[in-house]
Amino acid sequence: MSVVSGEVRAVASASGPSGETLHKLSALLTLALLIAIFAFGNAAFLSVNNGLTVLLQTSVIGVLGIGMTMVIITGGIDLSVGSVLALSGTVTGMLVKAGMPVPAGMAAGVAVGALCGLANGLVITKMRITPFVATLGMMLIARGTALQLTGAAPISQLGEAFGRLGNGALFRLVEKQPNGLSKVIFPGIPYPAIVLLIVAVAAAFMLRRRALGRHLYATGSNEEASRLSGVNVDRTKIAAYVLSGALAGLAGNILMSRLVTAQPNEGVMYELDAIASAVIGGASLMGGVGTISGTMIGAFIIGVLRNGLNMAGVSAFIQQIIIGFVVILAVFVDQLRSRR
């Protein structure tokens, strides 16, 4: 264990705590600049309702980004999270439609995501297939399975309880008016934002305080040295992909709950948002570097950018072009940092 700890310290010194802090500060400044630009163009951007909208939009990206960060830290990549999101949400919808209680159905959806992650991990570690190809295959398998199970048709009429996770809020205050209508006094804190906070805190604690977290960093920094130090590298990689799949399943539950409909076509290209969130936040595609706090900043940059462009009336096609440039720029910065 002392050798593993030394390996982790070596990773920290290589990336440099000051460099990591500077990267987060630059990401925060970018986020503040985007908010200032969009607020200047449209005063409604800073409204409470729009802030809650950004929180809701970012919650799914953030949960996916946390799982992606763990995989990237090991030096891997997971291109299947968008499709796993759709499959998990679809399975949850089908089970709830069949009469299963909502909590049990959602737990089953998360389990399906974890199984997809387990399959990814086993293919990568036992069959020695590169993460890019393995997860690309799972992306097609999961998407095809979701479409086959539903006949490419959405599953609707899932009930009010199904939509509570995605549309409910803590401390929401509603007042009955004399005319019988309801007036929202305080919209409350959306449940998806609370879920994102809990997942982020738990993941950060695991990465910094638990043996698995140290093994993830050590594996991504130097796989052979970690193996010689006694780290079970294969088990560590499998754990990373299982966590990524489970969080994709959780994100699928959140998204489908928001829609109150299980859509097998949802989650397309979400893997790029997850990768961009992690890389913008400081995770290195070379492995061994990444933080949950950085990923959260990156997720909010993506969320604010999409929201601001929507409010500015920018078409969805132009938004894809802009996000594509952001992804390329983030990877370019990562490459420069790795060379340095």
Salt bridges, closest charged atoms under 4 A:
GLU20 OE2 - LYS24 NZ 3.93
GLU20 OE2 - ARG208 NH2 3.98
GLU223 OE2 - ARG227 NH2 3.24
GLU223 OE1 - LYS237 NZ 2.93
GLU224 OE1 - ARG227 NH1 3.19
ASP234 OD2 - LYS126 NZ 3.86
ASP234 OD2 - ARG128 NH2 3.48
ASP273 OD1 - ARG306 NH2 3.04
ASP334 OD1 - ARG337 NH2 3.09
